[in-house]
Amino acid sequence: MDSGKHSYPSVIKITKAGWIFVITTILIGFAAVNTNNNLLFFIVSAFLSFMGLSGFFGKRNIENLDVEIDFPDEVFANNDFILKVRLKSRKKFLDAFLIETIILDKTAIFPVVEKESEKSVNLNISKRGILEIQSVRLCSVFPFNFFIRCRTVKTEFKKFIYPEPKKYPLSYIFSDYSKKKGDIPSERFGYEGDFIGVRDYNIGTPIKYIDWKSSAKSEKLKEKVFSSLQSIPLIVDFEKVNLPTEEKLSFFTYIAINYKQFENLFIKFEDRIYDISVKSEREKLLSRFAVYGIS
């Protein structure tokens, strides 16, 4: 994390009030020269002093400020999240006033920054991947609202944006599996839980669990599949789920973050098996989902 000590040169823009002040000063200056009126010279001097003070205090106001950004633990594409922006002042004497931070076109205004102040920004990132915040812009109209002085602070904040979690029918997981080694074991299923899907009939299954409609369509005897109340470890292979890549990533992300609903379920992804009930394993898997297929 970069504390924000590196910055680019400041940029100054004149506000509407500033233009009025500058034009008024110029006009009074012309009048003072043409009439040689001491009062007008005094007024012009006062206006120029105000302008000088505005520049001096405005420049000092946005200096010696460090920026820190805190992300939530998990950030998902197309989901709103709150970004915490923290300003830390290294000023010895004066506080900072009316500081506007601009991050990814979102703003947060700090009325006063003493030693440390924090604000929240609502963000929504549309695509998965790695979010990089390479700069934060600090602006202020302090002290007289004549000028907007901005300073761009160089930062190096990065965060994985996980795929958008989406729920799909569980049949997408189970329908294409056989009883080969590494696939879902038939002992995983029972007759007391929720309906999952259908599979080829197994000898010994009670007749009441035969799905006659599916059997007629496939010309093979099919049985209904229910989740068992006492589950046996289950490995789900990412590659075997018949969904488009982005939808599959969203589906598996949903499974990972709702791991409590999928007891003893493991995900096989890119030749590695992840225990989604373990936080560190789940974070590694979601991080790989975030950058999967992105060059």
Backbone bond lengths (Angstrom), bond angles and torsions (degrees), N, CA, C in turn:
res aa  C-N    CA-C-N  psi(-1)  N-CA   C-N-CA  omega(-1)  CA-C   N-CA-C  phi
1 M - - - 1.457 - - 1.505 109.46 -
2 D 1.299 116.24 132.44 1.442 122.47 178.59 1.519 109.00 -94.19
3 S 1.317 116.90 130.41 1.456 120.61 -176.21 1.512 113.67 -78.29
4 G 1.316 117.65 -5.25 1.444 119.93 175.67 1.512 113.88 89.70
5 K 1.342 118.89 24.90 1.449 121.91 -178.47 1.524 112.14 -82.16
6 H 1.318 117.83 -16.63 1.456 121.11 178.55 1.515 108.75 -96.44
7 S 1.329 116.43 133.44 1.458 119.13 -178.24 1.510 110.78 -146.18
8 Y 1.314 114.00 163.09 1.451 121.69 177.11 1.533 108.71 -94.82
9 P 1.337 117.80 165.11 1.468 120.30 178.17 1.520 111.16 -57.19
10 S 1.333 115.78 147.14 1.459 120.42 -178.92 1.526 111.29 -75.01
11 V 1.314 114.66 155.30 1.463 122.41 179.95 1.522 108.20 -121.86
12 I 1.338 116.07 139.81 1.456 120.47 -177.73 1.524 110.00 -118.09
13 K 1.325 115.12 132.73 1.466 121.31 173.11 1.523 108.37 -123.31
14 I 1.328 115.55 142.96 1.458 120.10 179.91 1.525 109.20 -90.02
15 T 1.314 116.46 130.98 1.459 121.04 177.40 1.532 109.77 -80.74
16 K 1.329 115.81 172.96 1.463 120.41 177.47 1.522 110.59 -60.01
17 A 1.345 115.53 -44.13 1.467 119.60 177.25 1.524 110.45 -63.16
18 G 1.318 116.31 -35.52 1.457 120.09 178.92 1.517 112.36 -65.29
19 W 1.350 116.22 -41.91 1.466 119.89 178.16 1.524 110.71 -62.19
20 I 1.315 116.35 -42.72 1.469 120.20 178.35 1.533 109.88 -60.71
21 F 1.341 115.49 -42.50 1.462 119.99 -178.87 1.524 110.58 -65.58
22 V 1.346 117.52 -44.60 1.466 121.26 -178.71 1.531 111.21 -64.55
23 I 1.344 116.02 -46.90 1.469 119.95 -179.34 1.530 110.72 -63.25
24 T 1.340 115.39 -41.03 1.470 119.11 177.84 1.524 111.07 -61.92
25 T 1.315 116.52 -42.19 1.467 120.72 179.02 1.528 111.45 -62.25
26 I 1.333 116.13 -42.81 1.469 120.38 179.36 1.534 111.04 -64.06
27 L 1.318 117.10 -44.16 1.465 120.94 -179.63 1.525 111.51 -63.67
28 I 1.332 115.09 -43.70 1.473 117.98 178.38 1.527 110.19 -65.60
29 G 1.347 115.81 -34.97 1.463 119.22 177.56 1.508 111.58 -62.81
30 F 1.344 117.89 -44.03 1.469 121.24 176.87 1.531 110.71 -61.49
31 A 1.334 114.49 -42.41 1.469 118.23 -179.82 1.516 111.15 -63.60
32 A 1.341 116.31 -39.60 1.469 119.89 179.77 1.520 111.53 -64.61
33 V 1.315 117.13 -40.78 1.468 121.05 179.38 1.517 111.14 -66.61
34 N 1.337 116.04 -42.37 1.471 120.22 -176.55 1.529 112.25 -71.76
35 T 1.332 116.43 -35.23 1.470 119.28 -176.11 1.525 112.44 -99.10
36 N 1.345 115.73 -14.84 1.470 120.54 -177.67 1.527 111.05 57.05
37 N 1.352 114.25 37.57 1.467 121.05 -178.40 1.529 109.02 -89.34
38 N 1.332 116.30 121.47 1.475 120.87 -177.48 1.527 111.98 -64.39
39 L 1.311 117.52 -34.63 1.472 120.24 178.88 1.519 110.86 -63.18
40 L 1.339 116.03 -41.71 1.461 119.04 178.74 1.526 111.25 -66.21
41 F 1.342 116.00 -37.29 1.468 118.85 175.73 1.533 111.04 -62.65
42 F 1.313 116.14 -37.43 1.467 120.89 178.72 1.532 110.13 -65.55
43 I 1.341 116.17 -42.02 1.473 120.39 179.84 1.526 110.79 -65.23
44 V 1.354 116.03 -42.73 1.466 119.39 178.68 1.523 110.14 -62.42
45 S 1.320 117.24 -41.77 1.467 121.43 178.70 1.526 110.93 -60.99
46 A 1.334 115.25 -41.35 1.469 119.31 178.83 1.524 110.94 -64.74
47 F 1.345 116.93 -42.18 1.464 121.23 179.01 1.532 110.67 -62.67
48 L 1.334 115.53 -43.84 1.469 119.46 179.27 1.526 111.17 -65.29
49 S 1.308 116.22 -34.25 1.475 119.79 176.97 1.526 110.53 -65.12
50 F 1.353 115.59 -42.82 1.462 119.27 177.00 1.532 110.55 -60.59
51 M 1.324 116.09 -40.73 1.459 120.26 -179.84 1.523 110.96 -65.84
52 G 1.331 115.96 -40.58 1.456 120.07 177.69 1.522 112.09 -65.17
53 L 1.331 116.57 -42.46 1.466 120.62 177.49 1.524 110.90 -63.17
54 S 1.343 115.83 -40.00 1.459 120.22 178.57 1.524 110.85 -59.76
55 G 1.328 116.63 -44.48 1.464 120.37 179.07 1.515 112.25 -66.14
56 F 1.318 117.25 -42.54 1.466 121.70 -177.40 1.520 111.65 -64.79
57 F 1.347 115.45 -54.09 1.466 119.16 -177.74 1.530 111.74 -71.52
58 G 1.341 116.66 -31.99 1.458 119.28 177.79 1.518 111.98 -63.85
59 K 1.319 116.50 -41.65 1.463 120.74 179.39 1.528 111.06 -66.22
60 R 1.323 116.53 -45.34 1.463 120.41 179.94 1.530 111.43 -67.07
61 N 1.321 116.32 -27.49 1.460 120.10 -175.07 1.521 112.63 -65.15
62 I 1.340 117.68 -35.57 1.466 119.77 -176.68 1.532 112.65 -99.88
63 E 1.334 117.07 6.55 1.461 120.51 177.82 1.520 110.43 -92.24
64 N 1.344 114.87 163.21 1.470 122.30 175.95 1.527 112.80 56.84
65 L 1.326 115.37 40.01 1.465 121.31 175.62 1.517 109.00 -119.46
66 D 1.312 116.66 127.74 1.457 122.42 177.15 1.522 109.36 -103.04
67 V 1.337 115.31 145.45 1.462 121.71 -177.56 1.525 109.89 -113.66
68 E 1.318 115.89 132.43 1.461 121.79 172.91 1.521 108.43 -128.42
69 I 1.332 115.54 145.16 1.464 121.19 -178.77 1.529 109.10 -127.78
70 D 1.303 116.24 132.78 1.466 121.96 177.13 1.519 109.57 -116.95
71 F 1.340 116.02 122.09 1.454 122.00 175.31 1.526 109.60 -93.00
72 P 1.325 118.02 154.63 1.467 119.53 168.54 1.523 109.70 -66.93
73 D 1.311 117.26 163.48 1.467 121.07 -177.07 1.523 111.80 -58.54
74 E 1.312 117.15 -41.53 1.463 121.11 -177.36 1.527 110.00 -127.64
75 V 1.327 115.37 129.29 1.460 121.26 178.45 1.525 108.11 -124.04
76 F 1.332 116.86 127.28 1.460 122.07 -176.81 1.527 110.32 -116.30
77 A 1.311 115.63 144.82 1.462 121.11 178.11 1.525 110.32 -60.27
78 N 1.335 115.90 143.96 1.471 123.31 178.15 1.522 112.99 60.42
79 N 1.328 116.93 22.55 1.461 121.47 175.91 1.533 108.51 -125.11
80 D 1.319 116.18 130.66 1.466 119.55 178.31 1.522 110.12 -64.23
81 F 1.315 115.76 143.26 1.460 120.60 174.11 1.515 108.95 -146.74
82 I 1.317 115.81 161.30 1.462 121.49 -176.91 1.519 109.64 -105.08
83 L 1.315 114.62 124.71 1.462 122.36 177.23 1.525 107.53 -102.32
84 K 1.314 117.11 127.30 1.463 120.49 179.32 1.527 109.38 -96.24
85 V 1.332 115.26 125.02 1.459 121.94 179.88 1.526 107.83 -109.46
86 R 1.310 115.51 127.66 1.459 120.71 -177.99 1.525 109.97 -121.18
87 L 1.320 116.20 127.85 1.457 121.52 174.63 1.520 109.15 -107.06
88 K 1.329 115.81 131.36 1.456 122.00 177.03 1.520 108.90 -118.06
89 S 1.306 114.80 128.97 1.463 120.05 -177.10 1.523 110.68 -96.68
90 R 1.333 115.12 132.76 1.465 121.49 174.27 1.522 110.86 -105.73
91 K 1.319 115.55 17.69 1.462 119.87 179.85 1.533 110.32 -74.99
92 K 1.315 116.50 142.41 1.467 121.20 -179.01 1.521 112.69 -90.35
93 F 1.319 117.13 -28.65 1.455 119.25 -172.59 1.526 112.99 -118.86
94 L 1.317 118.29 -59.19 1.457 121.06 -174.07 1.524 111.55 -99.58
95 D 1.330 116.32 147.13 1.458 121.07 172.89 1.527 109.31 -79.27
96 A 1.327 116.69 170.42 1.463 121.82 175.25 1.528 108.40 -99.29
97 F 1.340 116.29 143.15 1.461 120.86 -175.22 1.523 110.38 -128.22
98 L 1.336 114.96 145.38 1.472 122.95 172.99 1.530 111.61 51.37
99 I 1.314 115.97 53.26 1.462 121.62 179.12 1.527 108.88 -92.60
100 E 1.313 115.87 124.33 1.468 121.68 176.27 1.524 108.78 -107.05
101 T 1.335 116.37 121.41 1.465 120.48 176.42 1.521 108.93 -98.15
102 I 1.319 116.26 137.58 1.463 121.90 179.53 1.520 108.27 -121.60
103 I 1.339 115.80 115.15 1.465 122.57 -179.19 1.519 108.34 -128.73
104 L 1.317 116.64 118.94 1.467 121.11 179.27 1.534 110.99 50.24
105 D 1.326 115.94 44.62 1.464 123.75 178.51 1.522 113.77 67.74
106 K 1.325 117.48 10.09 1.455 121.35 174.53 1.534 108.65 -108.21
107 T 1.330 115.94 143.08 1.458 119.50 -175.10 1.525 112.04 -117.74
108 A 1.312 114.64 152.25 1.459 122.71 171.80 1.521 106.67 -140.34
109 I 1.338 116.51 131.08 1.465 121.44 -175.91 1.525 109.86 -106.06
110 F 1.331 115.45 129.41 1.452 122.95 177.63 1.534 107.79 -107.09
111 P 1.333 119.15 105.68 1.474 120.13 179.70 1.529 112.02 -58.91
112 V 1.341 115.75 -43.34 1.466 120.66 179.37 1.520 108.43 -141.82
113 V 1.318 116.56 135.83 1.462 121.69 173.53 1.523 107.07 -119.49
114 E 1.324 116.23 109.11 1.462 119.92 177.83 1.528 108.37 -88.14
115 K 1.295 117.02 -102.61 1.468 118.92 175.51 1.524 111.04 -87.46
116 E 1.330 115.09 -38.86 1.471 120.01 -178.41 1.522 109.44 -158.05
117 S 1.319 116.18 135.13 1.463 121.58 176.98 1.518 109.52 -138.92
118 E 1.323 116.07 151.38 1.469 120.68 -176.52 1.524 110.43 -134.90
119 K 1.317 115.25 139.22 1.455 122.55 175.72 1.525 108.96 -134.54
120 S 1.331 115.82 163.30 1.465 121.23 179.75 1.517 110.24 -114.22
121 V 1.337 115.08 144.44 1.456 122.42 178.16 1.522 108.35 -126.31
122 N 1.326 117.54 130.32 1.464 121.68 176.64 1.521 109.93 -86.29
123 L 1.332 116.08 126.27 1.461 120.77 -179.50 1.520 110.16 -127.93
124 N 1.317 115.02 159.33 1.461 122.04 173.76 1.522 107.29 -147.41
125 I 1.334 116.74 116.94 1.459 122.23 -178.71 1.527 108.05 -101.95
126 S 1.321 116.62 127.96 1.467 120.64 -171.03 1.525 113.76 -80.53
127 K 1.326 118.50 -22.89 1.466 120.67 -175.13 1.522 111.08 -126.04
128 R 1.330 114.36 147.37 1.465 119.42 174.53 1.535 109.53 -71.46
129 G 1.320 115.90 165.13 1.464 120.53 179.32 1.512 109.91 138.65
130 I 1.318 116.45 -147.99 1.462 122.08 178.02 1.523 108.25 -115.75
131 L 1.309 116.03 120.62 1.456 121.33 176.73 1.522 108.91 -87.41
132 E 1.319 116.27 124.69 1.461 121.96 178.15 1.522 109.15 -116.25
133 I 1.306 116.03 126.45 1.463 121.81 173.65 1.521 106.64 -109.98
134 Q 1.311 116.00 102.07 1.459 121.72 -174.05 1.519 113.13 -93.20
135 S 1.317 117.02 -11.64 1.459 118.81 178.79 1.519 110.42 -158.80
136 V 1.315 114.99 152.02 1.463 123.19 174.85 1.523 106.64 -128.64
137 R 1.309 115.47 132.95 1.460 120.33 -177.40 1.525 109.59 -98.97
138 L 1.323 116.48 128.92 1.453 122.93 177.63 1.526 108.54 -110.91
139 C 1.319 116.91 125.37 1.463 121.46 -179.45 1.522 109.89 -130.78
140 S 1.338 115.71 154.49 1.453 120.15 178.07 1.526 110.26 -157.72
141 V 1.352 115.37 144.57 1.466 121.17 174.77 1.523 110.55 -101.18
142 F 1.295 116.86 4.48 1.467 121.50 -179.71 1.525 109.38 -64.06
143 P 1.355 121.50 140.53 1.473 124.59 7.44 1.523 115.60 -101.71
144 F 1.357 118.66 -20.05 1.459 119.85 -170.58 1.520 113.79 -116.69
145 N 1.325 118.07 6.77 1.463 122.11 -179.07 1.533 112.58 61.93
146 F 1.347 116.21 26.29 1.459 119.94 175.64 1.527 111.15 -87.74
147 F 1.323 115.44 -32.57 1.459 121.04 -176.02 1.523 109.47 -134.34
148 I 1.324 115.95 146.37 1.474 121.95 169.61 1.522 106.85 -103.46
149 R 1.291 115.50 111.99 1.464 120.14 -179.82 1.528 108.30 -103.94
150 C 1.317 117.52 126.81 1.467 122.33 -177.40 1.513 110.95 -122.60
151 R 1.320 114.55 146.15 1.463 121.64 176.37 1.524 108.24 -133.56
152 T 1.315 116.99 130.58 1.466 121.80 178.69 1.521 109.35 -95.42
153 V 1.324 115.09 119.58 1.462 121.30 -178.54 1.525 109.32 -98.13
154 K 1.295 116.60 125.39 1.459 121.31 179.42 1.524 109.81 -75.18
155 T 1.326 116.10 130.73 1.470 121.45 179.31 1.524 110.21 -134.05
156 E 1.318 115.05 167.88 1.475 120.56 178.33 1.527 109.07 -139.93
157 F 1.300 115.96 68.28 1.452 121.22 178.89 1.525 109.74 -102.82
158 K 1.336 116.30 131.94 1.462 121.28 179.47 1.525 109.76 -131.97
159 K 1.337 114.94 145.43 1.451 119.85 179.33 1.518 109.70 -151.16
160 F 1.340 116.57 136.23 1.461 120.68 174.32 1.533 109.40 -72.09
161 I 1.328 115.09 131.05 1.461 120.78 172.55 1.518 107.10 -103.13
162 Y 1.320 116.84 109.48 1.453 121.72 -176.20 1.528 110.25 -74.77
163 P 1.335 117.32 158.52 1.474 119.74 176.85 1.518 111.65 -59.33
164 E 1.310 115.34 152.80 1.462 119.98 177.48 1.529 109.58 -65.91
165 P 1.324 118.63 122.20 1.475 119.64 -180.00 1.519 111.95 -71.35
166 K 1.324 115.79 129.58 1.464 121.06 177.81 1.518 109.26 -135.58
167 K 1.320 115.22 141.19 1.461 120.56 179.69 1.516 110.24 -92.80
168 Y 1.328 115.53 132.52 1.465 121.94 175.97 1.529 107.99 -126.79
169 P 1.334 117.42 161.71 1.467 119.42 177.28 1.528 111.28 -56.93
170 L 1.316 116.17 139.34 1.467 120.17 -178.85 1.520 111.89 -64.85
171 S 1.312 117.23 -15.00 1.470 119.54 178.72 1.526 111.62 -61.74
172 Y 1.337 117.81 -24.70 1.465 120.15 176.98 1.526 111.33 -63.02
173 I 1.325 115.65 -29.17 1.457 119.17 178.98 1.515 110.71 -77.81
174 F 1.329 116.93 -42.77 1.451 120.32 -167.30 1.525 115.10 -96.14
175 S 1.330 118.23 -22.40 1.461 119.46 -168.47 1.517 114.47 -65.27
176 D 1.321 118.47 -32.93 1.464 120.84 -174.52 1.518 113.98 -97.70
177 Y 1.328 117.47 8.81 1.456 119.92 -177.40 1.531 111.97 -89.16
178 S 1.321 115.36 145.36 1.466 121.49 173.03 1.519 107.76 -111.82
179 K 1.310 116.71 -168.06 1.460 120.54 179.96 1.525 112.19 -99.76
180 K 1.313 116.83 21.33 1.460 119.41 177.77 1.520 109.16 -68.30
181 K 1.310 115.66 160.88 1.457 120.88 -179.26 1.518 109.17 -60.47
182 G 1.336 115.45 132.28 1.459 119.83 -179.90 1.507 113.00 96.60
183 D 1.333 117.92 -14.42 1.447 120.26 178.13 1.527 109.30 -89.56
184 I 1.324 115.65 -177.42 1.462 119.59 -177.65 1.529 110.66 -68.96
185 P 1.313 118.23 124.27 1.460 120.22 177.23 1.523 111.21 -72.69
186 S 1.314 116.57 143.61 1.458 120.11 -177.72 1.521 111.78 -66.17
187 E 1.372 117.78 -21.84 1.454 120.11 -179.83 1.523 112.14 -66.85
188 R 1.331 115.16 -14.25 1.471 119.67 -179.58 1.525 111.22 -66.20
189 F 1.318 116.54 -24.17 1.451 120.08 -173.72 1.529 111.02 -98.76
190 G 1.326 114.24 155.45 1.458 119.32 177.55 1.511 110.15 -145.81
191 Y 1.338 116.40 -155.81 1.454 120.08 -177.51 1.528 111.37 -127.46
192 E 1.338 117.27 17.53 1.456 118.63 -174.38 1.524 112.86 -118.11
193 G 1.312 118.91 -12.40 1.460 121.44 -175.08 1.512 112.77 -98.88
194 D 1.342 114.65 -153.25 1.463 121.01 -178.50 1.520 111.03 -81.41
195 F 1.339 114.49 151.51 1.462 120.06 176.98 1.527 109.69 -68.44
196 I 1.350 117.03 131.27 1.460 122.66 -178.47 1.515 111.57 -109.26
197 G 1.334 117.04 -46.90 1.455 120.50 -176.65 1.516 110.35 174.77
198 V 1.325 115.73 -154.36 1.463 120.60 178.85 1.524 109.35 -128.88
199 R 1.324 115.17 158.85 1.464 121.34 176.21 1.517 108.17 -150.33
200 D 1.333 116.91 173.70 1.463 121.23 176.71 1.522 109.57 -59.95
201 Y 1.303 114.57 144.34 1.469 120.21 -177.52 1.529 111.08 -66.11
202 N 1.341 115.83 136.88 1.459 122.56 175.36 1.523 109.02 -108.46
203 I 1.312 116.18 133.87 1.465 120.96 -179.82 1.528 109.20 -58.80
204 G 1.304 115.70 130.74 1.459 120.60 -179.80 1.519 112.65 106.86
205 T 1.321 116.71 -13.76 1.469 119.68 178.69 1.529 108.91 -71.84
206 P 1.324 117.59 132.01 1.475 119.65 178.58 1.526 111.31 -55.63
207 I 1.325 115.35 143.66 1.463 121.53 -176.31 1.524 111.92 -60.09
208 K 1.339 117.71 -31.51 1.464 120.01 -176.61 1.521 112.60 -65.68
209 Y 1.337 116.49 -15.50 1.459 119.20 -179.90 1.529 112.58 -96.81
210 I 1.328 117.63 4.33 1.465 120.39 176.06 1.525 109.42 -73.71
211 D 1.324 116.58 133.31 1.472 121.76 176.99 1.529 107.18 -93.73
212 W 1.320 116.55 97.68 1.456 120.94 -174.11 1.528 111.63 -69.53
213 K 1.308 117.06 -33.78 1.467 120.38 -179.47 1.525 110.80 -65.18
214 S 1.342 116.55 -46.81 1.464 120.62 178.79 1.518 110.79 -67.29
215 S 1.317 116.79 -35.16 1.465 120.94 179.22 1.525 110.81 -63.58
216 A 1.347 116.48 -40.05 1.462 120.41 179.89 1.524 111.40 -66.81
217 K 1.327 117.10 -37.02 1.455 120.61 -178.94 1.521 112.20 -71.27
218 S 1.332 117.41 -39.20 1.468 120.54 -174.61 1.528 112.72 -93.68
219 E 1.353 116.32 -8.99 1.461 121.73 -176.95 1.528 111.32 63.30
220 K 1.311 117.41 18.12 1.459 123.37 173.54 1.521 107.62 -130.60
221 L 1.315 115.12 148.66 1.457 119.25 -178.95 1.529 109.07 -71.32
222 K 1.355 115.85 126.34 1.457 121.72 -178.04 1.527 109.85 -119.60
223 E 1.328 115.52 149.89 1.459 120.54 177.12 1.518 110.05 -123.48
224 K 1.317 115.90 150.80 1.456 121.25 176.44 1.524 109.55 -73.82
225 V 1.338 114.97 144.47 1.465 121.07 -179.01 1.519 108.54 -114.43
226 F 1.328 115.11 128.63 1.462 121.44 177.60 1.518 108.77 -121.14
227 S 1.337 114.66 152.68 1.464 118.32 176.54 1.520 109.33 -73.88
228 S 1.310 116.17 141.87 1.456 121.56 179.57 1.519 109.79 -84.56
229 L 1.307 117.97 146.16 1.452 121.31 178.68 1.521 110.99 -72.96
230 Q 1.278 118.27 -27.19 1.454 122.63 176.06 1.522 107.08 -114.99
231 S 1.330 115.01 102.52 1.455 119.09 -171.87 1.507 112.62 -89.30
232 I 1.321 114.17 150.11 1.458 123.52 173.35 1.516 106.21 -102.79
233 P 1.356 118.88 145.81 1.469 120.57 -179.53 1.523 112.21 -46.54
234 L 1.322 115.00 133.63 1.448 122.18 -173.38 1.522 110.13 -127.65
235 I 1.329 116.76 126.53 1.462 121.61 178.53 1.518 108.95 -105.75
236 V 1.341 115.83 123.74 1.455 121.72 178.67 1.527 108.31 -109.44
237 D 1.314 116.05 121.28 1.461 121.82 -178.13 1.527 109.97 -88.54
238 F 1.315 115.95 121.17 1.465 121.90 -179.51 1.522 111.62 -55.16
239 E 1.320 117.15 -41.41 1.461 121.48 -174.56 1.525 112.66 -68.84
240 K 1.328 118.08 -21.10 1.462 120.62 -174.15 1.519 113.85 -91.10
241 V 1.317 116.48 -3.48 1.463 119.34 179.89 1.520 108.93 -85.82
242 N 1.320 115.93 126.37 1.460 122.02 -173.67 1.531 111.44 -86.94
243 L 1.351 115.04 76.49 1.459 122.13 175.98 1.527 108.23 -142.29
244 P 1.339 118.19 155.03 1.467 119.51 172.16 1.530 110.52 -57.98
245 T 1.305 116.77 153.62 1.459 121.55 -171.76 1.524 113.17 -53.91
246 E 1.328 117.76 -50.97 1.462 120.20 -176.71 1.520 111.49 -64.20
247 E 1.326 116.41 -40.44 1.460 119.82 178.51 1.530 110.74 -67.27
248 K 1.320 115.53 -37.10 1.459 119.73 178.74 1.533 110.78 -66.19
249 L 1.328 116.84 -40.40 1.464 120.54 177.04 1.521 110.49 -62.78
250 S 1.334 116.31 -40.04 1.458 120.21 178.66 1.527 111.18 -65.85
251 F 1.318 116.10 -40.33 1.465 121.31 -179.89 1.528 110.96 -65.32
252 F 1.316 116.79 -46.46 1.461 119.90 -179.15 1.525 111.45 -69.93
253 T 1.323 117.02 -30.11 1.461 119.89 174.12 1.522 110.06 -64.69
254 Y 1.338 115.91 -41.88 1.465 120.45 176.74 1.526 110.51 -59.70
255 I 1.318 116.47 -44.29 1.466 120.13 179.17 1.521 110.93 -62.13
256 A 1.335 116.45 -42.92 1.462 120.80 -176.39 1.523 111.96 -64.27
257 I 1.332 117.22 -43.24 1.459 118.67 -176.58 1.527 112.09 -79.81
258 N 1.325 116.36 -15.21 1.467 120.67 175.36 1.527 110.44 -108.66
259 Y 1.315 114.72 39.94 1.467 120.91 -173.69 1.531 112.79 -59.34
260 K 1.330 117.12 -26.21 1.467 119.08 -178.98 1.526 111.59 -67.03
261 Q 1.339 116.50 -22.63 1.459 120.47 178.34 1.528 112.04 -84.47
262 F 1.344 115.86 -10.46 1.467 120.35 -176.58 1.525 108.67 -123.19
263 E 1.308 114.35 73.90 1.456 120.79 -176.56 1.535 111.21 -62.79
264 N 1.340 114.59 133.66 1.474 121.85 176.97 1.531 113.04 60.63
265 L 1.331 117.20 28.22 1.451 119.99 177.54 1.529 109.77 -99.02
266 F 1.318 115.96 132.56 1.454 122.88 178.54 1.527 108.48 -118.77
267 I 1.323 115.99 146.88 1.463 121.08 -179.73 1.521 110.32 -112.18
268 K 1.325 114.99 126.99 1.454 120.63 175.47 1.518 108.74 -97.03
269 F 1.333 115.45 120.46 1.461 120.67 -176.96 1.523 109.45 -142.05
270 E 1.325 115.56 123.98 1.469 121.77 179.78 1.533 111.24 50.36
271 D 1.337 114.42 52.13 1.468 123.06 174.17 1.529 113.77 64.77
272 R 1.297 116.94 22.95 1.466 119.88 175.30 1.509 108.73 -136.10
273 I 1.323 116.40 143.69 1.458 122.09 -179.40 1.520 109.22 -104.30
274 Y 1.338 115.61 129.07 1.457 121.93 -176.78 1.527 110.42 -113.15
275 D 1.328 114.83 134.09 1.459 121.44 173.64 1.526 107.14 -90.88
276 I 1.324 117.65 101.64 1.459 120.95 -172.50 1.526 112.71 -72.34
277 S 1.323 118.26 -8.83 1.466 120.11 176.70 1.522 111.57 -78.90
278 V 1.334 116.97 -13.95 1.464 122.15 179.06 1.529 108.06 -96.65
279 K 1.314 117.53 124.84 1.458 121.93 -173.45 1.522 112.30 -57.74
280 S 1.319 118.18 -46.22 1.467 120.77 -177.85 1.526 111.30 -63.95
281 E 1.336 117.22 -38.79 1.467 120.89 177.76 1.527 110.67 -67.75
282 R 1.308 115.13 -40.50 1.470 119.79 -179.90 1.524 110.75 -64.47
283 E 1.319 117.39 -40.68 1.471 121.19 179.33 1.527 111.07 -66.09
284 K 1.316 116.79 -39.67 1.466 119.69 177.78 1.524 111.18 -63.43
285 L 1.329 115.93 -42.33 1.460 120.29 -179.88 1.528 110.93 -64.91
286 L 1.323 117.39 -46.82 1.462 120.91 -179.52 1.524 111.44 -64.39
287 S 1.330 117.02 -34.08 1.466 120.57 177.62 1.525 110.72 -66.20
288 R 1.325 116.58 -37.20 1.472 119.76 177.50 1.521 111.06 -72.60
289 F 1.336 116.39 -33.57 1.463 119.57 173.22 1.521 110.71 -61.47
290 A 1.340 116.40 -39.12 1.471 121.13 -175.33 1.512 112.32 -60.95
291 V 1.325 117.11 -35.87 1.477 120.07 -174.86 1.526 112.48 -109.14
292 Y 1.314 117.42 7.02 1.472 120.75 -176.99 1.533 110.71 -61.99
293 G 1.315 116.12 123.82 1.456 121.61 177.83 1.509 115.21 76.52
294 I 1.332 117.14 4.09 1.469 120.68 178.00 1.510 109.26 -99.49
295 S 1.321 116.75 119.94 1.467 120.35 -178.41 1.519 111.05 -80.88
